[in-house]
């Protein structure tokens, strides 16, 4: 997740938490599509922290294995 933030800084993008969360969610591989749909439907991504997003995705990946 830090890589995304650093890349956005390098591109002089706004380092807004909400923008970064949405960029991470949109850039996930297709295997995460079901989880992205659930995230968008059930959670307010504007109020989700990077740590919460990371934990949700790790848990999803562990269950998918």
Buried (B, 14 or more C-beta within 10 A) or exposed (E): EEEBBEEBEEEEBEEEEEEBBBBBBEEBEEEBEEBBEEBEEEEEBEEBEBEEBEEBBEEBEEEEE
